[in-house]
């Protein structure tokens, strides 16, 4: 699928300079930039959807872990006293 985009002269020049410095084509630079942007935005959207799902679950059940409980558990990571994650409660 061929797609075209319009970019201003300044951005075009910056892409060409970067392409030369990286010994890549301007096309490669633009595809890489778009690919990284889409991956980052997909991850952001996934995180948002997971948060909304967690919030919905909390509203339905009231089950939660406090911030201090989570921090205390995380503080044990990588130590000999590593503990199990805290249990959710009302």
N, C-alpha and C positions, 0 to 999 in steps of 0.2 A: 504494500500500500504506500504510494507516494504521497507525502504531505509536505507542504511548504509553509514556512513562517517568515514573517517580516521582522527584521531587526534593524535598529538604527546603525548609522555608520560607525559611531564610537564603539558599540558592542562588537560589531563585525571586525573592526580593527583589533580590538583586544583579543578576540578569539583567534585571529590570524597570528598575532604575536605569540600567544600561548601555544598554538599549534606548532609554530616554528621552534619555540624553545623546547617543546616536548618531542619534537621530531614525529609529529602526528599530523593528520590532515585536519582541517577545520571541521569537516564532516564528522570525524571520529570524536573530536572534542565536544561537539554539540550533542551527538548521540550519547556519549558518556554522561554529560551533564543532565540530559533528560532522564536517562536510566536511573541515575542516583537520586534525582528529585522524586521520581515516581516511587522508587523503593522506600524512600524516607517518608513520603506522604502515605503510602500504604501501611507502613508500620505505625504511623501516627493514628491513622483511622482505626487500625486494629486495636491499639491501646485504648482509644476513646470508646470503642464498642465494648471492650472488656470492662472498662470502668463503669459504663452505663449498665451493663448486665450485673455487675457486682452491686451497684447501688440499688437496682431493682430487687435483687435477692435480699439485700439488707432491709429494704422497706417491707418486703413480704414476710420475712422471718424474724427480723430484729437481731439476728446472730452477728457477732462482730468480735474483733480483737482490738484492744486499745493500742494507741501508738506506743505507749511505754512498754506494753507486753511485746509488741513486735520488735522494738529496739533492744529490749533485754535478750530476746531470742537471737537477733542478728549479731549482737555483741559476742555470742558464743561461737559463731562461725569461725572455722579455722583454728580452733583451740582444742585442747584435750578435753575440755568440759562442754563440747558441743551438745546442745540439747535438742529435743524434739520441738517442732513448732507448737506454739500455744493453741489450745483448743478454742473454737468459737463459743461464745456464750451470749446470754441476753444482756 
